[in-house]
Amino acid sequence: MPHLVSRYLAEGPRAGIRHFTYEDAGEFTARARESKELHQPWLFPPDSAAAYAAYAGRLIEDPTKAGFLVCEKDDDGGIAGFININNIVAGAFQSGALGYGAFAHAAGRGLMREGLDLVVGHAFGPMRLHRLEINVQPANTASIALARACGFRLEGFSPSMLFIDGAWRDHQRWAVTAEMRA
């Protein structure tokens, strides 16, 4: 029997992760438009072809970023959400900052937890990172619950950290290291 190559970088029982492609624009932007109520005021993923091309281009071409789509294995590979590693620093730091979002049809189904676990494993494995950080607005309880469920620890509070939706927003800092996952 021939060996079949997986379309995913990593996969679990219900989800797989793969990199963004320019060809994902139609599905991604449709899911983003359907999920506006879920995402706002926390994040604003691209919901037009032009915005997606710029966004995906940064994730595909910039070596300090890595973008992953969380896909449902039982839904013909449909996109359930996305996880990005930004500000990747090599050398002695070996670190990156995570951002993520589920799409409305997949929210609350455990797919993002599985996907985040896969991305963390990929980051600490093939990407050879040592530390990942998530910065979350304190009122975003769903995002905090996901960080906690995936083994991240609360490390601190950063007032007026990021400019989101027209204002500087406070954030909690959550992190995990390779040793914590071992």
DOROBA-662334 format. One record per atom (N, C-alpha, C): residue number from 1; residue in one letter; atom name; x, y, z. Coordinates in steps of 0.1 Angstrom, whole numbers, always signed. Layout:
REM residues N
ATOM marvo drenvo zamar     X     Y     Z
ATOM   NUM      A    CA     X     Y     Z
...
//
This chain:
REM residues 182
ATOM marvo drenvo zamar     X     Y     Z
ATOM     1      M     N    +8   -12    +0
ATOM     1      M    CA    +0    +0    +0
ATOM     1      M     C    +9   +12    +0
ATOM     2      P     N    +7   +22    -9
ATOM     2      P    CA   +15   +34   -10
ATOM     2      P     C   +13   +43    +3
ATOM     3      H     N   +23   +50    +7
ATOM     3      H    CA   +22   +60   +18
ATOM     3      H     C   +16   +72   +13
ATOM     4      L     N    +5   +77   +20
ATOM     4      L    CA    -2   +89   +16
ATOM     4      L     C    +4  +100   +24
ATOM     5      V     N    +8  +111   +17
ATOM     5      V    CA   +13  +123   +24
ATOM     5      V     C    +1  +132   +29
ATOM     6      S     N    +2  +135   +42
ATOM     6      S    CA    -9  +144   +47
ATOM     6      S     C    -8  +158   +42
ATOM     7      R     N   -19  +164   +40
ATOM     7      R    CA   -20  +178   +36
ATOM     7      R     C   -17  +187   +48
ATOM     8      Y     N   -16  +182   +60
ATOM     8      Y    CA   -14  +190   +72
ATOM     8      Y     C    +1  +189   +77
ATOM     9      L     N    +5  +200   +83
ATOM     9      L    CA   +18  +200   +90
ATOM     9      L     C   +18  +192  +102
ATOM    10      A     N    +6  +192  +109
ATOM    10      A    CA    +4  +183  +120
ATOM    10      A     C   -11  +181  +121
ATOM    11      E     N   -15  +170  +127
ATOM    11      E    CA   -30  +167  +128
ATOM    11      E     C   -33  +159  +140
ATOM    12      G     N   -45  +162  +145
ATOM    12      G    CA   -51  +155  +156
ATOM    12      G     C   -63  +147  +152
ATOM    13      P     N   -71  +142  +161
ATOM    13      P    CA   -83  +134  +157
ATOM    13      P     C   -93  +142  +149
ATOM    14      R     N   -95  +155  +152
ATOM    14      R    CA  -105  +162  +145
ATOM    14      R     C  -101  +174  +137
ATOM    15      A     N   -88  +178  +139
ATOM    15      A    CA   -83  +190  +132
ATOM    15      A     C   -69  +188  +127
ATOM    16      G     N   -65  +196  +117
ATOM    16      G    CA   -52  +196  +112
ATOM    16      G     C   -48  +211  +110
ATOM    17      I     N   -35  +213  +110
ATOM    17      I    CA   -30  +227  +107
ATOM    17      I     C   -22  +227   +94
ATOM    18      R     N   -24  +238   +87
ATOM    18      R    CA   -16  +240   +75
ATOM    18      R     C   -13  +255   +73
ATOM    19      H     N    -4  +258   +64
ATOM    19      H    CA    +0  +272   +62
ATOM    19      H     C   -11  +279   +54
ATOM    20      F     N   -12  +292   +55
ATOM    20      F    CA   -21  +300   +46
ATOM    20      F     C   -16  +299   +32
ATOM    21      T     N   -25  +300   +23
ATOM    21      T    CA   -22  +301    +8
ATOM    21      T     C   -31  +313    +3
ATOM    22      Y     N   -26  +318    -8
ATOM    22      Y    CA   -34  +329   -15
ATOM    22      Y     C   -48  +323   -19
ATOM    23      E     N   -48  +310   -23
ATOM    23      E    CA   -61  +304   -27
ATOM    23      E     C   -71  +303   -17
ATOM    24      D     N   -68  +305    -4
ATOM    24      D    CA   -78  +304    +7
ATOM    24      D     C   -86  +316    +8
ATOM    25      A     N   -84  +326    +0
ATOM    25      A    CA   -90  +339    +2
ATOM    25      A     C  -105  +338    +3
ATOM    26      G     N  -112  +331    -7
ATOM    26      G    CA  -126  +331    -7
ATOM    26      G     C  -132  +325    +5
ATOM    27      E     N  -127  +313    +9
ATOM    27      E    CA  -133  +307   +21
ATOM    27      E     C  -130  +315   +34
ATOM    28      F     N  -118  +320   +35
ATOM    28      F    CA  -114  +327   +47
ATOM    28      F     C  -122  +340   +49
ATOM    29      T     N  -123  +348   +38
ATOM    29      T    CA  -130  +360   +39
ATOM    29      T     C  -145  +358   +42
ATOM    30      A     N  -151  +348   +36
ATOM    30      A    CA  -165  +345   +38
ATOM    30      A     C  -167  +341   +53
ATOM    31      R     N  -158  +333   +58
ATOM    31      R    CA  -159  +329   +72
ATOM    31      R     C  -157  +341   +81
ATOM    32      A     N  -148  +350   +78
ATOM    32      A    CA  -145  +363   +86
ATOM    32      A     C  -158  +371   +86
ATOM    33      R     N  -165  +373   +74
ATOM    33      R    CA  -177  +381   +74
ATOM    33      R     C  -188  +374   +82
ATOM    34      E     N  -189  +361   +82
ATOM    34      E    CA  -199  +354   +90
ATOM    34      E     C  -196  +355  +105
ATOM    35      S     N  -184  +358  +109
ATOM    35      S    CA  -180  +358  +123
ATOM    35      S     C  -177  +371  +129
ATOM    36      K     N  -181  +382  +122
ATOM    36      K    CA  -179  +396  +128
ATOM    36      K     C  -184  +397  +142
ATOM    37      E     N  -196  +392  +144
ATOM    37      E    CA  -202  +394  +158
ATOM    37      E     C  -193  +387  +168
ATOM    38      L     N  -188  +375  +165
ATOM    38      L    CA  -180  +368  +174
ATOM    38      L     C  -166  +375  +177
ATOM    39      H     N  -160  +380  +166
ATOM    39      H    CA  -147  +386  +167
ATOM    39      H     C  -146  +400  +174
ATOM    40      Q     N  -156  +408  +171
ATOM    40      Q    CA  -154  +422  +175
ATOM    40      Q     C  -159  +423  +190
ATOM    41      P     N  -153  +431  +198
ATOM    41      P    CA  -142  +441  +195
ATOM    41      P     C  -128  +435  +196
ATOM    42      W     N  -126  +422  +196
ATOM    42      W    CA  -112  +417  +199
ATOM    42      W     C  -103  +417  +187
ATOM    43      L     N  -108  +413  +176
ATOM    43      L    CA  -100  +412  +164
ATOM    43      L     C  -108  +415  +151
ATOM    44      F     N  -100  +418  +141
ATOM    44      F    CA  -106  +422  +128
ATOM    44      F     C   -99  +415  +116
ATOM    45      P     N  -102  +402  +115
ATOM    45      P    CA   -95  +395  +103
ATOM    45      P     C  -100  +400   +90
ATOM    46      P     N   -92  +399   +80
ATOM    46      P    CA   -95  +404   +67
ATOM    46      P     C  -108  +398   +61
ATOM    47      D     N  -117  +406   +56
ATOM    47      D    CA  -130  +401   +50
ATOM    47      D     C  -132  +405   +36
ATOM    48      S     N  -121  +410   +29
ATOM    48      S    CA  -122  +412   +15
ATOM    48      S     C  -110  +406    +8
ATOM    49      A     N  -111  +404    -5
ATOM    49      A    CA  -100  +397   -12
ATOM    49      A     C   -87  +406   -11
ATOM    50      A     N   -88  +419   -13
ATOM    50      A    CA   -76  +427   -12
ATOM    50      A     C   -70  +427    +2
ATOM    51      A     N   -78  +428   +12
ATOM    51      A    CA   -73  +427   +26
ATOM    51      A     C   -66  +414   +29
ATOM    52      Y     N   -73  +403   +24
ATOM    52      Y    CA   -67  +390   +26
ATOM    52      Y     C   -54  +388   +19
ATOM    53      A     N   -53  +393    +7
ATOM    53      A    CA   -40  +392    -1
ATOM    53      A     C   -29  +398    +7
ATOM    54      A     N   -31  +410   +13
ATOM    54      A    CA   -21  +417   +20
ATOM    54      A     C   -17  +410   +33
ATOM    55      Y     N   -28  +405   +40
ATOM    55      Y    CA   -26  +398   +53
ATOM    55      Y     C   -19  +385   +51
ATOM    56      A     N   -24  +377   +41
ATOM    56      A    CA   -17  +364   +39
ATOM    56      A     C    -3  +366   +33
ATOM    57      G     N    -1  +376   +25
ATOM    57      G    CA   +12  +379   +20
ATOM    57      G     C   +23  +381   +31
ATOM    58      R     N   +19  +388   +41
ATOM    58      R    CA   +28  +390   +53
ATOM    58      R     C   +31  +377   +59
ATOM    59      L     N   +21  +369   +61
ATOM    59      L    CA   +23  +356   +68
ATOM    59      L     C   +31  +346   +60
ATOM    60      I     N   +29  +347   +47
ATOM    60      I    CA   +36  +338   +38
ATOM    60      I     C   +51  +342   +35
ATOM    61      E     N   +53  +355   +34
ATOM    61      E    CA   +66  +360   +29
ATOM    61      E     C   +75  +365   +40
ATOM    62      D     N   +70  +369   +51
ATOM    62      D    CA   +78  +375   +62
ATOM    62      D     C   +84  +364   +71
ATOM    63      P     N   +97  +363   +72
ATOM    63      P    CA  +102  +352   +80
ATOM    63      P     C  +100  +354   +95
ATOM    64      T     N   +96  +366   +99
ATOM    64      T    CA   +93  +368  +114
ATOM    64      T     C   +78  +365  +117
ATOM    65      K     N   +71  +359  +107
ATOM    65      K    CA   +57  +355  +110
ATOM    65      K     C   +55  +341  +104
ATOM    66      A     N   +45  +334  +110
ATOM    66      A    CA   +41  +321  +105
ATOM    66      A     C   +26  +320  +107
ATOM    67      G     N   +18  +318   +97
ATOM    67      G    CA    +4  +317   +98
ATOM    67      G     C    -1  +303   +95
ATOM    68      F     N   -11  +298  +104
ATOM    68      F    CA   -16  +285  +103
ATOM    68      F     C   -31  +285  +102
ATOM    69      L     N   -37  +278   +94
ATOM    69      L    CA   -51  +276   +93
ATOM    69      L     C   -55  +263  +101
ATOM    70      V     N   -65  +264  +109
ATOM    70      V    CA   -70  +252  +116
ATOM    70      V     C   -81  +247  +108
ATOM    71      C     N   -80  +235  +103
ATOM    71      C    CA   -90  +229   +94
ATOM    71      C     C   -97  +217  +100
ATOM    72      E     N  -109  +215   +98
ATOM    72      E    CA  -117  +204  +102
ATOM    72      E     C  -114  +192   +93
ATOM    73      K     N  -110  +181   +99
ATOM    73      K    CA  -107  +169   +91
ATOM    73      K     C  -119  +162   +86
ATOM    74      D     N  -131  +164   +93
ATOM    74      D    CA  -143  +157   +88
ATOM    74      D     C  -152  +166   +80
ATOM    75      D     N  -147  +178   +76
ATOM    75      D    CA  -156  +187   +69
ATOM    75      D     C  -148  +191   +56
ATOM    76      D     N  -143  +181   +49
ATOM    76      D    CA  -136  +184   +37
ATOM    76      D     C  -125  +194   +38
ATOM    77      G     N  -119  +195   +50
ATOM    77      G    CA  -108  +204   +52
ATOM    77      G     C  -112  +218   +54
ATOM    78      G     N  -125  +221   +57
ATOM    78      G    CA  -130  +234   +59
ATOM    78      G     C  -122  +242   +70
ATOM    79      I     N  -120  +255   +68
ATOM    79      I    CA  -113  +263   +78
ATOM    79      I     C  -121  +266   +90
ATOM    80      A     N  -116  +262  +102
ATOM    80      A    CA  -123  +264  +114
ATOM    80      A     C  -118  +277  +121
ATOM    81      G     N  -106  +281  +119
ATOM    81      G    CA  -100  +292  +125
ATOM    81      G     C   -85  +294  +120
ATOM    82      F     N   -78  +303  +127
ATOM    82      F    CA   -65  +306  +123
ATOM    82      F     C   -56  +310  +135
ATOM    83      I     N   -43  +307  +134
ATOM    83      I    CA   -34  +309  +145
ATOM    83      I     C   -21  +315  +138
ATOM    84      N     N   -17  +326  +143
ATOM    84      N    CA    -5  +332  +137
ATOM    84      N     C    +6  +333  +148
ATOM    85      I     N   +18  +331  +144
ATOM    85      I    CA   +30  +334  +153
ATOM    85      I     C   +36  +346  +147
ATOM    86      N     N   +36  +357  +154
ATOM    86      N    CA   +42  +370  +150
ATOM    86      N     C   +54  +373  +158
ATOM    87      N     N   +62  +382  +153
ATOM    87      N    CA   +74  +387  +160
ATOM    87      N     C   +83  +375  +164
ATOM    88      I     N   +86  +366  +155
ATOM    88      I    CA   +95  +355  +157
ATOM    88      I     C  +109  +360  +158
ATOM    89      V     N  +115  +357  +169
ATOM    89      V    CA  +129  +361  +171
ATOM    89      V     C  +138  +349  +173
ATOM    90      A     N  +148  +348  +166
ATOM    90      A    CA  +158  +337  +167
ATOM    90      A     C  +169  +340  +177
ATOM    91      G     N  +180  +333  +176
ATOM    91      G    CA  +191  +336  +185
ATOM    91      G     C  +188  +331  +199
ATOM    92      A     N  +192  +338  +209
ATOM    92      A    CA  +191  +334  +222
ATOM    92      A     C  +176  +335  +227
ATOM    93      F     N  +168  +342  +220
ATOM    93      F    CA  +154  +344  +225
ATOM    93      F     C  +145  +333  +220
ATOM    94      Q     N  +145  +328  +207
ATOM    94      Q    CA  +138  +317  +202
ATOM    94      Q     C  +123  +318  +206
ATOM    95      S     N  +116  +329  +203
ATOM    95      S    CA  +103  +332  +208
ATOM    95      S     C   +94  +338  +197
ATOM    96      G     N   +81  +337  +200
ATOM    96      G    CA   +71  +343  +191
ATOM    96      G     C   +59  +347  +199
ATOM    97      A     N   +50  +356  +193
ATOM    97      A    CA   +38  +360  +199
ATOM    97      A     C   +26  +354  +191
ATOM    98      L     N   +17  +348  +198
ATOM    98      L    CA    +6  +341  +191
ATOM    98      L     C    -7  +351  +191
ATOM    99      G     N   -14  +350  +180
ATOM    99      G    CA   -27  +356  +178
ATOM    99      G     C   -36  +345  +172
ATOM   100      Y     N   -49  +345  +175
ATOM   100      Y    CA   -57  +335  +170
ATOM   100      Y     C   -72  +339  +170
ATOM   101      G     N   -80  +332  +162
ATOM   101      G    CA   -94  +334  +162
ATOM   101      G     C  -101  +322  +156
ATOM   102      A     N  -112  +318  +162
ATOM   102      A    CA  -121  +308  +156
ATOM   102      A     C  -131  +314  +147
ATOM   103      F     N  -136  +307  +138
ATOM   103      F    CA  -148  +312  +130
ATOM   103      F     C  -160  +307  +137
ATOM   104      A     N  -171  +315  +135
ATOM   104      A    CA  -184  +312  +142
ATOM   104      A     C  -189  +298  +141
ATOM   105      H     N  -188  +292  +130
ATOM   105      H    CA  -194  +278  +128
ATOM   105      H     C  -186  +268  +136
ATOM   106      A     N  -173  +271  +140
ATOM   106      A    CA  -165  +262  +148
ATOM   106      A     C  -163  +266  +162
ATOM   107      A     N  -168  +277  +166
ATOM   107      A    CA  -166  +282  +180
ATOM   107      A     C  -172  +272  +190
ATOM   108      G     N  -165  +270  +201
ATOM   108      G    CA  -170  +262  +212
ATOM   108      G     C  -170  +247  +209
ATOM   109      R     N  -164  +242  +199
ATOM   109      R    CA  -164  +228  +195
ATOM   109      R     C  -151  +221  +198
ATOM   110      G     N  -141  +228  +204
ATOM   110      G    CA  -128  +222  +207
ATOM   110      G     C  -118  +222  +196
ATOM   111      L     N  -122  +226  +184
ATOM   111      L    CA  -113  +226  +173
ATOM   111      L     C  -101  +235  +175
ATOM   112      M     N  -103  +247  +180
ATOM   112      M    CA   -92  +256  +182
ATOM   112      M     C   -83  +251  +193
ATOM   113      R     N   -88  +245  +203
ATOM   113      R    CA   -79  +239  +213
ATOM   113      R     C   -70  +229  +207
ATOM   114      E     N   -76  +220  +199
ATOM   114      E    CA   -68  +210  +192
ATOM   114      E     C   -58  +217  +183
ATOM   115      G     N   -62  +227  +176
ATOM   115      G    CA   -54  +234  +166
ATOM   115      G     C   -42  +242  +174
ATOM   116      L     N   -45  +248  +185
ATOM   116      L    CA   -35  +255  +192
ATOM   116      L     C   -25  +245  +198
ATOM   117      D     N   -29  +234  +203
ATOM   117      D    CA   -20  +224  +207
ATOM   117      D     C   -11  +219  +196
ATOM   118      L     N   -16  +218  +184
ATOM   118      L    CA    -8  +214  +172
ATOM   118      L     C    +2  +225  +169
ATOM   119      V     N    -2  +237  +169
ATOM   119      V    CA    +7  +248  +165
ATOM   119      V     C   +18  +249  +176
ATOM   120      V     N   +15  +248  +188
ATOM   120      V    CA   +25  +249  +199
ATOM   120      V     C   +35  +237  +197
ATOM   121      G     N   +30  +225  +194
ATOM   121      G    CA   +39  +214  +192
ATOM   121      G     C   +48  +217  +179
ATOM   122      H     N   +42  +222  +169
ATOM   122      H    CA   +50  +225  +157
ATOM   122      H     C   +60  +236  +160
ATOM   123      A     N   +56  +246  +167
ATOM   123      A    CA   +66  +257  +171
ATOM   123      A     C   +78  +252  +179
ATOM   124      F     N   +75  +243  +189
ATOM   124      F    CA   +85  +238  +197
ATOM   124      F     C   +93  +226  +191
ATOM   125      G     N   +87  +221  +180
ATOM   125      G    CA   +94  +210  +173
ATOM   125      G     C  +101  +216  +161
ATOM   126      P     N   +95  +214  +149
ATOM   126      P    CA  +102  +218  +136
ATOM   126      P     C  +107  +233  +136
ATOM   127      M     N   +99  +242  +142
ATOM   127      M    CA  +103  +256  +142
ATOM   127      M     C  +114  +259  +152
ATOM   128      R     N  +116  +250  +162
ATOM   128      R    CA  +127  +252  +172
ATOM   128      R     C  +126  +264  +180
ATOM   129      L     N  +114  +268  +183
ATOM   129      L    CA  +111  +280  +192
ATOM   129      L     C  +112  +274  +207
ATOM   130      H     N  +114  +283  +216
ATOM   130      H    CA  +115  +279  +230
ATOM   130      H     C  +103  +285  +238
ATOM   131      R     N   +98  +296  +234
ATOM   131      R    CA   +88  +303  +242
ATOM   131      R     C   +77  +309  +232
ATOM   132      L     N   +65  +308  +236
ATOM   132      L    CA   +53  +315  +229
ATOM   132      L     C   +46  +323  +239
ATOM   133      E     N   +41  +334  +235
ATOM   133      E    CA   +33  +344  +243
ATOM   133      E     C   +20  +347  +236
ATOM   134      I     N   +10  +348  +244
ATOM   134      I    CA    -3  +353  +240
ATOM   134      I     C    -7  +365  +248
ATOM   135      N     N   -11  +376  +241
ATOM   135      N    CA   -15  +388  +248
ATOM   135      N     C   -30  +389  +245
ATOM   136      V     N   -38  +390  +256
ATOM   136      V    CA   -52  +389  +256
ATOM   136      V     C   -58  +401  +264
ATOM   137      Q     N   -69  +407  +258
ATOM   137      Q    CA   -76  +417  +266
ATOM   137      Q     C   -83  +410  +277
ATOM   138      P     N   -83  +416  +289
ATOM   138      P    CA   -88  +409  +301
ATOM   138      P     C  -103  +405  +300
ATOM   139      A     N  -111  +411  +293
ATOM   139      A    CA  -125  +408  +292
ATOM   139      A     C  -128  +397  +281
ATOM   140      N     N  -117  +393  +274
ATOM   140      N    CA  -119  +382  +263
ATOM   140      N     C  -118  +369  +270
ATOM   141      T     N  -128  +365  +277
ATOM   141      T    CA  -128  +352  +285
ATOM   141      T     C  -126  +340  +277
ATOM   142      A     N  -131  +340  +265
ATOM   142      A    CA  -130  +328  +256
ATOM   142      A     C  -115  +326  +252
ATOM   143      S     N  -108  +336  +249
ATOM   143      S    CA   -94  +336  +245
ATOM   143      S     C   -86  +332  +257
ATOM   144      I     N   -89  +337  +269
ATOM   144      I    CA   -81  +334  +281
ATOM   144      I     C   -84  +319  +284
ATOM   145      A     N   -96  +314  +283
ATOM   145      A    CA   -99  +300  +286
ATOM   145      A     C   -91  +291  +276
ATOM   146      L     N   -90  +295  +264
ATOM   146      L    CA   -82  +287  +254
ATOM   146      L     C   -67  +287  +258
ATOM   147      A     N   -62  +298  +262
ATOM   147      A    CA   -47  +299  +266
ATOM   147      A     C   -45  +290  +278
ATOM   148      R     N   -54  +291  +288
ATOM   148      R    CA   -52  +283  +300
ATOM   148      R     C   -54  +268  +297
ATOM   149      A     N   -63  +264  +289
ATOM   149      A    CA   -66  +250  +285
ATOM   149      A     C   -54  +244  +278
ATOM   150      C     N   -46  +252  +271
ATOM   150      C    CA   -35  +247  +264
ATOM   150      C     C   -22  +249  +271
ATOM   151      G     N   -23  +251  +284
ATOM   151      G    CA   -11  +251  +293
ATOM   151      G     C    -3  +264  +294
ATOM   152      F     N    -8  +275  +289
ATOM   152      F    CA    -2  +288  +291
ATOM   152      F     C    -4  +293  +305
ATOM   153      R     N    +6  +300  +310
ATOM   153      R    CA    +5  +305  +324
ATOM   153      R     C    +4  +321  +323
ATOM   154      L     N    -3  +326  +332
ATOM   154      L    CA    -5  +341  +333
ATOM   154      L     C    +9  +346  +339
ATOM   155      E     N   +15  +356  +331
ATOM   155      E    CA   +27  +361  +335
ATOM   155      E     C   +27  +376  +339
ATOM   156      G     N   +16  +383  +335
ATOM   156      G    CA   +16  +397  +338
ATOM   156      G     C    +5  +405  +331
ATOM   157      F     N    +5  +418  +334
ATOM   157      F    CA    -5  +427  +329
ATOM   157      F     C    +2  +439  +322
ATOM   158      S     N    -2  +442  +310
ATOM   158      S    CA    +4  +453  +303
ATOM   158      S     C    -7  +464  +300
ATOM   159      P     N    -7  +475  +307
ATOM   159      P    CA   -16  +486  +304
ATOM   159      P     C   -14  +492  +290
ATOM   160      S     N   -24  +495  +284
ATOM   160      S    CA   -24  +503  +271
ATOM   160      S     C   -14  +496  +261
ATOM   161      M     N   -14  +483  +259
ATOM   161      M    CA    -4  +476  +252
ATOM   161      M     C    -6  +477  +237
ATOM   162      L     N   -18  +474  +232
ATOM   162      L    CA   -20  +474  +217
ATOM   162      L     C   -32  +483  +213
ATOM   163      F     N   -30  +489  +202
ATOM   163      F    CA   -40  +498  +196
ATOM   163      F     C   -50  +490  +188
ATOM   164      I     N   -62  +488  +194
ATOM   164      I    CA   -72  +479  +187
ATOM   164      I     C   -86  +487  +187
ATOM   165      D     N   -92  +487  +176
ATOM   165      D    CA  -106  +493  +175
ATOM   165      D     C  -106  +507  +180
ATOM   166      G     N   -96  +515  +176
ATOM   166      G    CA   -96  +529  +179
ATOM   166      G     C   -91  +533  +193
ATOM   167      A     N   -85  +524  +201
ATOM   167      A    CA   -81  +528  +214
ATOM   167      A     C   -69  +519  +219
ATOM   168      W     N   -61  +524  +228
ATOM   168      W    CA   -51  +515  +234
ATOM   168      W     C   -57  +506  +244
ATOM   169      R     N   -55  +493  +243
ATOM   169      R    CA   -61  +483  +251
ATOM   169      R     C   -51  +476  +261
ATOM   170      D     N   -56  +474  +273
ATOM   170      D    CA   -48  +466  +283
ATOM   170      D     C   -48  +452  +279
ATOM   171      H     N   -38  +445  +282
ATOM   171      H    CA   -37  +430  +279
ATOM   171      H     C   -30  +423  +290
ATOM   172      Q     N   -35  +410  +292
ATOM   172      Q    CA   -28  +401  +300
ATOM   172      Q     C   -18  +393  +292
ATOM   173      R     N    -6  +390  +298
ATOM   173      R    CA    +4  +382  +291
ATOM   173      R     C    +4  +368  +296
ATOM   174      W     N    +2  +359  +286
ATOM   174      W    CA    +2  +344  +289
ATOM   174      W     C   +13  +338  +281
ATOM   175      A     N   +20  +328  +287
ATOM   175      A    CA   +32  +323  +280
ATOM   175      A     C   +33  +308  +283
ATOM   176      V     N   +40  +301  +274
ATOM   176      V    CA   +44  +287  +276
ATOM   176      V     C   +58  +285  +270
ATOM   177      T     N   +65  +276  +277
ATOM   177      T    CA   +79  +273  +272
ATOM   177      T     C   +79  +259  +268
ATOM   178      A     N   +90  +255  +261
ATOM   178      A    CA   +91  +241  +256
ATOM   178      A     C   +92  +232  +269
ATOM   179      E     N   +99  +237  +279
ATOM   179      E    CA  +100  +228  +291
ATOM   179      E     C   +87  +226  +298
ATOM   180      M     N   +78  +235  +297
ATOM   180      M    CA   +65  +233  +303
ATOM   180      M     C   +57  +223  +296
ATOM   181      R     N   +59  +221  +283
ATOM   181      R    CA   +52  +211  +275
ATOM   181      R     C   +59  +197  +275
ATOM   182      A     N   +71  +197  +280
ATOM   182      A    CA   +78  +184  +280
ATOM   182      A     C   +72  +174  +289
//
